[in-house]
Structures are given as structure tokens and as C-alpha cells.
Amino acid sequence: MALPKRFPGREEVAAVRVAADLLEPGAEGESEHKLAGRVLARRDLGKLMFLDLVDRTGRIQLLVRPDDFGDVDLDLGDVIGVAGVPTKTRRGEPSLAVRELVLLGKIRSPLPDTFHGVTDTEVRYRKRYLDLLMNEESRADTILRSRAVASIRRRLDEWGFVEVETPILQPRYGGAFAEPFVTRYNELDADYYLRIATELYLKRLIVGGLEKVYEIGKDFRNEGVSYKHNPEFTMLEWYEAYADYTDTMARMETLVAEVAQEVLGTTRVTFRGHAVDLASWRRLKLVDALGTEGLWTRDPEELRGRLAQRNADTEHDRTWAQLLDHALTAFVEPSLIEPTILYDYPVELSPFARATEDDPSVVERFEYFVGGMELGNAFTEINDSEEQAARFAMQADEVAAGVAEAEHGDPDYVEALSYGMPPTGGLGLGIDRLAMVLAGKDTIRDVILFPALRERA
């Protein structure tokens, strides 16, 4: 039997469920509704069959008389279309009394346990389609993330930003400290890199006069996997001419709070066991945060010694900048539970940030954290080509020391700056990590539909 190619005029389960819920127990509505979805439960009681129909908006009970549809052979997992009238059972369950039923898709492989859903973590990640099919929470998390991204776009558009797209394959990589993925561009007979950040191309657009630009897209960093790291991840970056990092701080605080309020109905969330308010941010200087931990010094050997006293393995930290980053990552960041902006970084850690007015060894950069996890990074951008060239030269020392993640420089970007760029504030926000916070998930794999996994042996 050929299955239908379409089922027009269907409504969402949630809407019909609301219509049925308005009825009195035992009553039946008058208007007919059409639904389509998957059968995920079946209970046969004599001449009456109860089915649970599920679509992305929810679940509703179907009341079916099998004798009326004798030619339809139903299995759990089949996709069906139905027409009928809303009703509420005597026990008060919103339902649809089915008058028409058609098979739209036949299941060929048995479903997992329909009561417990997909509980095996490995299966959930490898077969996300089953996870989404069986677990309402997973569907809700996916929709929450999508709504958060849409909310971010709305706010940036309202603020006058222009959404753009920049190259994923780049002849040079830059804009972050990371090791890239390398691929081959056959037509150009050259190695290209999957971008590690959108920064350098977006700032070219500021030079070009677009003034406020943003991109939400995939970045790729050839690094390890952890609860907060996936080699392929989604990042928001924006750049705003005639603004500095204090303006950017204020925008970030507003954005995160308003997105949370829109998608959750509150700014209060629980993340990694901590209750936090995304509308309440504190601001803390980096030097003060390190000083509180007894880890602020510009002497590399002294810092190495202090880290060693804390049983930190510094064997792979070749420079003072690496040692300082180690101190931040291991001993400061985990303590930043409440929403916190950490600002004013040493220039060695920030080749693209503009120096503060009081101290050329400190730059106008901030990172922001929730629950001990970094959400993103921001600068007052360098807008002088000669200063940017000098910063790239400074990074050459890191490259010479064998730091694979160091900036290798980008002469074309320096040339772009030579045509003049307005003072600019820029920010990056990890979409996956924000989704973790909003959904209350402890691992990034729960908010990425298809996370990176090793091949099965």
C-alpha cells in the first residue's frame, strides 16, 4: 500500500490539547481538528484503543475504535495522521476522538523502551534522533536553544547591528589562541584552515564602514573535548564602532538577562548546582582576582613556584603568559560562580586588545563567567595598524617557544587597519555554553545536537 505524500491542514498537538482541556469531563467538542505525529503508546481495551500521539509540541491521547479502521495495522513508532473532535475523558484527560486515521510512515526498527526513553548516554549522543524522539526534555532543550538564538538576533537587530557571513575556510587563521584544523583547497592548490574565530574578517567590515556587525556561526578548534569544549562549536561575535569595552560590558549584561527572561520567563537559573541571577553581574579586576589567590606576579619563575606549591603541573607552560593562563584557568575561574566580569588583562594574553590609558602593560579586555565557566571574551579593539603589527611581532616569541595556539600574524589584516578603523568594541559569546546555562546542563554535549565522538571500535 502506497503511503500518502502529504497531510495538509494539520495543527499542533499543544493547541488541540488546550481546546480539549477546556471541556468538561465526559464532554465532546464540535469542531474537527487534524493532527499528525508518532504513536508512542498503545492500550487496547476491548472495542476501544488508546494511543498517545506525539509531535514536537507535546503529547495527546487518541480515542480510536479499531473496527472503524480495520485496514490500518499500527505499531509503536508509526507516524499517523488523524482527524477528530476534542474530548475530555471522565477522568479528565484531554483527548481527541478519532474519526479518520491514515498511516503516513511505517517503523521498521523497534523503538527503545517507550516508558523510560533513551537513558544510555552514549546512545543519546550517537543516535540523537532517538533521543529527541523518546525524550521530551531533549526536545525542549533543543527548542530552548533555538529560541535563545532567535532572541539574540532580535536584540542585535533592534540595536542596529547588521548580520553578516564571513569565510569558514581561510588562508590564515587568527582571532584566538587555538590550534586549527587544516584542509586542502584543490582549486587554489593551497592549504586552508577552518576558522578558529570570525574576528579578523568582521573587523575588516568595520574598516569598510558597516559600523555595527555580528555573526552567529561555527568555529573550529583542534583541541580536546571536555564538559565545556567541543572542537566544532557555535559562536556569536559582534563589533561596534565608536564603543569601548565598558559599552560592550553593558550590552552583554543586558543581552544575557533579556534573553534569559524571554526564553525562561526568569533571569534566575540553576547551573552546575548553583542558583544564579543572570541579571546581576559583578565586575572584578584580573589582578585582584589573582592576588586573592596569591598568584599575581610578573616573575615567571616565581609564578611557576607558586603553582608548583599547589601541585599544578607546569611542564608544558613555556612562557609567563602560559603560566598566568594556567593560574587563571585552574584557580580563579572555578571560583567565579555568580555572574562575573573579569577585566583588564596583561598585554601578553591579549594581542588584539587596546591598552588602558594608565598602563600600557594592561589592556582593555574582559571575560565573563557563570558557574565557574567562561561564557565569552571581549576587547576594546586595536585600531592602529602599527600597534597591531607590533602585537603580532610580540606573539612571534610565543610561536618560537613552541606554543601551537599562538597568533601567527595576518599581514592582510594589518593592511586593512592601515586604512583607518574607528575605535571599536568587540565581543564573543559561546552559544553552546549559554545554552548550557539556560537549560541547566552540566555538559556541552547535551546542548549540541551532534557532538564530536570517537568512532566505535
C-alpha positions as CSV (number, residue, x, y, z in Angstrom):
1,M,0.0,0.0,0.0
2,A,1.4,3.4,-1.0
3,L,1.6,5.8,1.8
4,P,0.4,9.4,1.3
5,K,3.0,12.0,0.4
6,R,1.5,14.8,2.4
7,F,-1.0,15.5,5.2
8,P,-2.1,19.1,4.8
9,G,-4.0,21.2,7.3
10,R,-2.7,19.6,10.5
11,E,-2.5,21.6,13.8
12,E,0.0,21.3,16.6
13,V,-0.8,18.8,19.4
14,A,-0.4,21.5,22.1
15,A,-3.2,23.7,20.5
16,V,-5.6,20.8,20.3
17,R,-4.8,19.7,23.8
18,V,-5.7,23.2,25.1
19,A,-9.0,23.0,23.2
20,A,-9.8,19.6,24.8
21,D,-8.8,20.7,28.3
22,L,-11.4,23.5,28.2
23,L,-14.2,20.8,28.0
24,E,-16.0,19.3,31.0
25,P,-15.1,15.7,31.8
26,G,-17.0,13.4,29.6
27,A,-17.9,16.1,27.1
28,E,-17.0,16.3,23.4
29,G,-16.3,19.3,21.2
30,E,-18.0,20.2,18.0
31,S,-15.2,21.4,15.7
32,E,-12.9,18.9,13.8
33,H,-9.1,19.1,14.1
34,K,-6.3,17.3,12.2
35,L,-3.2,16.1,13.9
36,A,-0.1,14.2,12.8
37,G,2.7,12.7,14.8
38,R,4.2,9.5,16.1
39,V,2.5,6.8,18.1
40,L,4.4,6.3,21.3
41,A,1.9,4.4,23.5
42,R,-0.9,1.9,22.8
43,R,-3.5,0.5,25.2
44,D,-6.2,-1.9,23.9
45,L,-9.4,-2.1,25.9
46,G,-11.9,-4.2,24.0
47,K,-13.6,-2.1,21.3
48,L,-11.7,1.0,22.2
49,M,-7.9,1.6,21.7
50,F,-6.0,4.4,23.4
51,L,-3.0,5.8,21.5
52,D,-0.5,8.5,22.6
53,L,0.3,10.8,19.7
54,V,3.4,12.9,20.0
55,D,4.7,15.9,17.9
56,R,7.3,18.4,18.9
57,T,4.8,20.5,20.9
58,G,3.7,17.7,23.2
59,R,1.5,14.6,23.6
60,I,-2.2,13.9,23.4
61,Q,-4.3,10.8,23.9
62,L,-6.3,9.5,20.9
63,L,-9.5,7.5,21.3
64,V,-9.8,5.1,18.5
65,R,-12.3,2.4,17.6
66,P,-10.3,-0.3,15.8
67,D,-13.4,-1.6,14.0
68,D,-13.7,1.7,12.2
69,F,-10.2,1.4,10.7
70,G,-9.8,-2.3,10.1
71,D,-7.3,-2.0,7.3
72,V,-4.7,0.0,9.3
73,D,-2.1,-2.1,11.1
74,L,-0.5,0.1,13.8
75,D,2.8,-0.4,15.6
76,L,4.5,1.7,18.2
77,G,6.6,4.3,16.4
78,D,4.4,4.5,13.3
79,V,3.7,8.0,12.0
80,I,0.0,8.7,11.5
81,G,-2.4,11.5,10.6
82,V,-5.8,11.7,12.3
83,A,-8.9,13.9,12.2
84,G,-11.4,14.1,15.0
85,V,-13.1,16.2,17.7
86,P,-11.6,17.2,21.0
87,T,-12.9,15.4,24.1
88,K,-12.1,15.0,27.7
89,T,-12.4,11.6,29.3
90,R,-14.4,11.1,32.5
91,R,-11.1,11.0,34.3
92,G,-10.2,14.5,32.9
93,E,-7.6,13.5,30.3
94,P,-7.6,15.9,27.2
95,S,-8.0,13.7,24.2
96,L,-9.0,13.5,20.5
97,A,-11.9,11.2,19.5
98,V,-10.6,10.0,16.1
99,R,-13.0,9.9,13.1
100,E,-10.3,9.4,10.4
101,L,-6.9,7.7,10.6
102,V,-4.2,7.3,8.0
103,L,-0.7,5.7,8.1
104,L,1.9,8.2,7.0
105,G,5.2,6.4,7.9
106,K,6.0,2.8,8.9
107,I,8.5,2.0,11.5
108,R,11.0,-0.8,10.5
109,S,13.2,-0.9,13.6
110,P,11.9,-1.4,17.2
111,L,11.8,1.6,19.4
112,P,13.7,1.7,22.8
113,D,11.7,1.4,26.0
114,T,8.9,3.9,25.4
115,F,8.4,4.3,29.2
116,H,11.9,5.2,30.2
117,G,13.1,6.6,26.9
118,V,16.7,6.6,25.8
119,T,18.7,6.5,29.0
120,D,22.1,5.4,27.7
121,T,24.3,8.5,27.3
122,E,26.3,7.0,24.5
123,V,23.2,6.1,22.5
124,R,21.7,9.6,23.2
125,Y,24.7,11.3,21.6
126,R,25.3,8.8,18.7
127,K,21.6,8.5,17.8
128,R,20.2,11.9,18.6
129,Y,17.2,11.2,16.5
130,L,16.1,8.5,19.1
131,D,16.9,10.8,22.0
132,L,14.7,13.5,20.5
133,L,12.0,11.0,19.6
134,M,11.8,9.4,23.1
135,N,12.8,12.2,25.5
136,E,10.6,15.3,25.8
137,E,13.3,17.0,27.8
138,S,15.7,16.7,24.9
139,R,13.2,18.2,22.5
140,A,12.5,21.0,25.0
141,D,16.3,21.8,25.3
142,T,16.7,21.9,21.6
143,I,13.8,24.3,21.2
144,L,15.0,26.4,24.1
145,R,18.4,26.8,22.4
146,S,16.8,27.8,19.1
147,R,14.6,30.4,20.9
148,A,17.7,31.8,22.6
149,V,19.5,32.3,19.3
150,A,16.4,33.9,17.8
151,S,16.2,36.2,20.8
152,I,19.8,37.2,20.4
153,R,19.3,38.1,16.8
154,R,16.2,40.2,17.6
155,R,18.1,42.3,20.1
156,L,21.1,42.8,18.0
157,D,18.9,43.8,15.0
158,E,17.0,46.2,17.2
159,W,20.3,47.7,18.3
160,G,21.2,48.4,14.7
161,F,23.7,45.6,14.1
162,V,23.9,44.0,10.7
163,E,24.2,40.2,10.5
164,V,26.9,39.1,8.0
165,E,28.7,36.0,7.0
166,T,32.5,35.6,6.8
167,P,34.6,32.7,5.3
168,I,34.9,29.4,7.2
169,L,37.8,28.4,5.0
170,Q,40.6,30.9,5.5
171,P,44.2,31.2,4.1
172,R,45.3,32.3,7.6
173,Y,43.7,31.6,10.9
174,G,43.5,34.1,13.7
175,G,41.4,35.9,16.2
176,A,42.0,33.5,19.1
177,F,44.6,31.3,20.8
178,A,43.9,27.9,19.2
179,E,45.3,25.2,17.0
180,P,43.4,25.0,13.7
181,F,42.1,22.2,11.5
182,V,43.9,22.1,8.2
183,T,42.3,21.2,4.9
184,R,43.3,21.3,1.2
185,Y,41.9,23.7,-1.3
186,N,42.4,21.8,-4.6
187,E,41.4,24.6,-6.9
188,L,43.8,27.1,-5.3
189,D,46.5,24.4,-4.7
190,A,46.9,25.6,-1.1
191,D,46.4,24.6,2.5
192,Y,43.5,26.4,4.1
193,Y,42.3,26.5,7.7
194,L,38.9,26.1,9.2
195,R,38.4,29.4,11.1
196,I,39.0,29.5,14.8
197,A,37.2,32.8,15.1
198,T,35.3,35.3,12.9
199,E,37.1,38.3,14.4
200,L,39.6,39.4,11.8
201,Y,37.1,39.4,9.0
202,L,34.4,41.1,11.0
203,K,36.8,43.9,11.9
204,R,37.6,44.3,8.2
205,L,34.0,45.2,7.8
206,I,34.3,47.9,10.5
207,V,37.1,49.4,8.4
208,G,34.7,49.2,5.5
209,G,32.2,51.4,7.3
210,L,29.5,48.9,8.4
211,E,30.0,50.2,11.9
212,K,27.9,47.5,13.7
213,V,28.2,43.9,12.6
214,Y,27.6,40.5,14.0
215,E,27.8,36.8,13.0
216,I,26.5,33.7,14.6
217,G,28.4,30.8,13.1
218,K,30.5,27.7,13.6
219,D,34.2,27.9,14.7
220,F,36.6,25.0,14.8
221,R,39.5,24.5,17.2
222,N,41.6,21.4,17.1
223,E,41.6,20.9,20.8
224,G,40.4,18.3,23.4
225,V,36.8,17.6,24.5
226,S,35.5,18.4,27.9
227,Y,32.3,19.3,29.6
228,K,32.6,22.8,28.1
229,H,34.7,22.1,25.0
230,N,33.7,20.7,21.6
231,P,36.0,21.1,18.6
232,E,33.1,22.4,16.5
233,F,31.1,25.0,18.3
234,T,28.8,28.0,17.7
235,M,30.0,31.5,18.5
236,L,28.4,34.9,18.4
237,E,30.8,37.8,17.7
238,W,29.8,41.4,17.3
239,Y,31.8,44.6,16.7
240,E,30.6,48.1,17.3
241,A,32.4,51.2,16.1
242,Y,32.7,54.2,18.4
243,A,32.4,52.0,21.5
244,D,34.9,50.6,24.1
245,Y,34.8,47.6,26.5
246,T,32.7,49.4,29.0
247,D,30.0,49.9,26.5
248,T,30.4,46.3,25.5
249,M,30.1,45.1,29.1
250,A,26.7,46.9,29.4
251,R,25.4,45.4,26.2
252,M,26.5,41.9,27.3
253,E,24.8,42.2,30.7
254,T,21.6,43.5,29.0
255,L,21.6,40.8,26.3
256,V,22.1,37.8,28.6
257,A,19.5,39.0,31.1
258,E,16.9,39.8,28.4
259,V,17.4,36.5,26.5
260,A,17.0,34.5,29.7
261,Q,13.9,36.4,30.6
262,E,12.4,35.8,27.2
263,V,13.1,32.1,26.9
264,L,12.7,31.1,30.5
265,G,10.4,33.7,32.0
266,T,13.0,34.5,34.6
267,T,16.7,35.5,34.9
268,R,17.3,33.1,37.8
269,V,18.8,29.7,36.8
270,T,20.4,26.8,38.4
271,F,23.7,25.8,36.7
272,R,26.1,23.1,37.9
273,G,24.4,23.1,41.3
274,H,24.5,26.8,41.8
275,A,21.5,29.2,41.8
276,V,22.5,32.4,40.0
277,D,20.8,35.5,38.7
278,L,21.8,36.4,35.1
279,A,20.5,40.0,35.6
280,S,23.1,40.6,38.4
281,W,26.7,40.9,37.4
282,R,29.8,41.8,39.4
283,R,33.0,43.3,37.9
284,L,36.4,42.2,39.2
285,K,39.9,43.2,38.0
286,L,42.0,40.3,36.9
287,V,45.0,41.4,39.1
288,D,42.7,41.5,42.1
289,A,41.3,38.0,41.4
290,L,44.8,36.6,41.1
291,G,46.0,38.5,44.1
292,T,43.3,37.0,46.2
293,E,44.6,33.5,45.2
294,G,48.2,34.6,45.9
295,L,49.0,34.1,42.2
296,W,49.8,37.6,40.9
297,T,53.4,38.1,39.9
298,R,55.2,39.1,36.7
299,D,58.2,36.9,37.6
300,P,57.7,33.7,35.6
301,E,59.8,31.5,37.9
302,E,58.1,32.9,41.0
303,L,54.7,32.2,39.4
304,R,55.9,28.7,38.4
305,G,56.9,28.1,42.0
306,R,53.6,29.3,43.4
307,L,51.8,27.0,41.0
308,A,54.0,24.1,42.0
309,Q,53.1,24.6,45.6
310,R,49.5,24.0,44.6
311,N,50.6,20.7,42.9
312,A,50.0,22.2,39.4
313,D,51.9,20.6,36.6
314,T,53.6,23.4,34.7
315,E,55.8,21.2,32.5
316,H,54.1,22.4,29.3
317,D,53.9,26.1,30.3
318,R,56.9,27.6,28.5
319,T,56.2,31.3,28.9
320,W,54.9,33.7,31.6
321,A,51.7,34.1,29.6
322,Q,51.1,30.4,29.6
323,L,51.8,30.2,33.3
324,L,49.4,33.0,34.0
325,D,46.7,31.5,31.9
326,H,47.2,28.2,33.8
327,A,46.7,30.1,37.1
328,L,43.6,31.7,35.8
329,T,42.1,28.5,34.4
330,A,42.9,26.3,37.4
331,F,42.5,28.5,40.4
332,V,40.5,31.7,39.5
333,E,37.8,30.7,37.0
334,P,36.3,27.8,39.1
335,S,35.6,30.3,41.9
336,L,33.6,32.7,39.7
337,I,30.2,31.2,40.4
338,E,27.9,34.2,40.4
339,P,27.8,36.1,37.0
340,T,31.2,37.9,37.0
341,I,33.1,40.1,34.5
342,L,36.9,39.7,34.9
343,Y,38.6,42.7,33.3
344,D,41.9,44.4,32.5
345,Y,44.3,41.7,31.3
346,P,48.1,41.7,30.8
347,V,49.0,42.6,27.2
348,E,50.8,39.2,26.8
349,L,47.5,37.4,27.0
350,S,45.7,39.8,24.6
351,P,47.3,40.6,21.2
352,F,44.2,42.3,19.9
353,A,43.1,44.5,22.8
354,R,43.9,48.1,23.2
355,A,46.0,49.3,26.1
356,T,44.5,51.1,29.1
357,E,45.2,54.8,29.4
358,D,47.0,54.4,32.7
359,D,49.2,51.3,32.0
360,P,50.5,50.1,28.6
361,S,51.2,46.7,30.0
362,V,47.4,46.2,30.7
363,V,44.8,46.0,28.0
364,E,41.0,46.7,27.9
365,R,39.8,43.1,27.8
366,F,37.2,41.3,29.8
367,E,35.9,37.7,30.1
368,Y,32.7,36.8,31.7
369,F,31.8,33.8,33.7
370,V,28.8,31.9,35.2
371,G,29.0,28.9,37.5
372,G,32.8,28.8,37.1
373,M,32.6,28.6,33.3
374,E,33.6,31.2,30.8
375,L,30.9,32.4,28.5
376,G,32.9,34.7,26.4
377,N,35.5,37.3,25.8
378,A,35.6,41.0,24.8
379,F,38.0,43.8,23.9
380,T,38.4,47.4,23.2
381,E,40.0,46.7,19.8
382,I,43.3,47.9,18.5
383,N,42.6,50.3,15.6
384,D,46.1,51.3,14.8
385,S,47.9,49.2,12.1
386,E,51.4,49.9,13.5
387,E,50.4,48.9,17.0
388,Q,48.7,45.7,15.7
389,A,51.8,44.8,13.7
390,A,53.9,45.2,16.9
391,R,51.5,42.9,18.8
392,F,51.8,40.2,16.1
393,A,55.6,40.5,16.5
394,M,55.2,40.0,20.2
395,Q,53.3,36.8,19.5
396,A,56.2,35.6,17.4
397,D,58.1,35.0,20.6
398,E,55.3,32.6,21.7
399,V,55.5,30.8,18.3
400,A,59.2,30.5,18.7
401,A,58.7,29.0,22.1
402,G,56.6,26.2,20.5
403,V,53.2,27.5,21.5
404,A,50.9,25.9,18.8
405,E,48.0,28.1,19.8
406,A,49.9,31.4,19.5
407,E,48.9,34.0,16.9
408,H,50.9,33.8,13.7
409,G,50.0,37.2,12.3
410,D,48.0,38.3,9.4
411,P,49.6,41.0,7.1
412,D,46.4,41.4,5.1
413,Y,44.5,42.4,8.3
414,V,47.3,44.8,9.3
415,E,47.0,46.4,5.8
416,A,43.2,46.7,6.3
417,L,43.8,48.6,9.5
418,S,46.2,50.9,7.8
419,Y,43.2,52.4,6.0
420,G,41.9,53.5,9.4
421,M,39.4,51.9,11.8
422,P,37.2,53.7,14.2
423,P,37.6,53.0,17.9
424,T,35.7,49.7,18.3
425,G,34.3,47.4,21.0
426,G,34.1,43.7,20.2
427,L,32.7,40.6,21.9
428,G,32.5,36.9,21.6
429,L,29.8,34.8,23.2
430,G,29.7,31.0,23.2
431,I,26.2,30.0,22.1
432,D,26.7,26.4,23.3
433,R,27.8,27.5,26.8
434,L,25.0,30.0,27.1
435,A,22.6,27.2,26.2
436,M,24.1,25.0,28.9
437,V,23.4,27.8,31.5
438,L,19.9,28.4,30.3
439,A,19.0,24.7,30.1
440,G,20.8,23.8,33.3
441,K,23.0,21.2,31.6
442,D,26.4,20.1,33.0
443,T,27.9,19.1,29.7
444,I,28.1,20.8,26.3
445,R,27.2,17.5,24.6
446,D,23.6,17.9,25.9
447,V,23.1,21.2,24.0
448,I,24.9,20.2,20.8
449,L,22.7,18.0,18.6
450,F,25.6,16.0,17.1
451,P,28.7,16.3,19.3
452,A,32.1,15.0,18.2
453,L,32.6,11.4,19.2
454,R,35.2,8.8,18.7
455,E,34.4,6.1,16.2
456,R,33.3,2.9,17.8
457,A,35.8,0.1,17.8
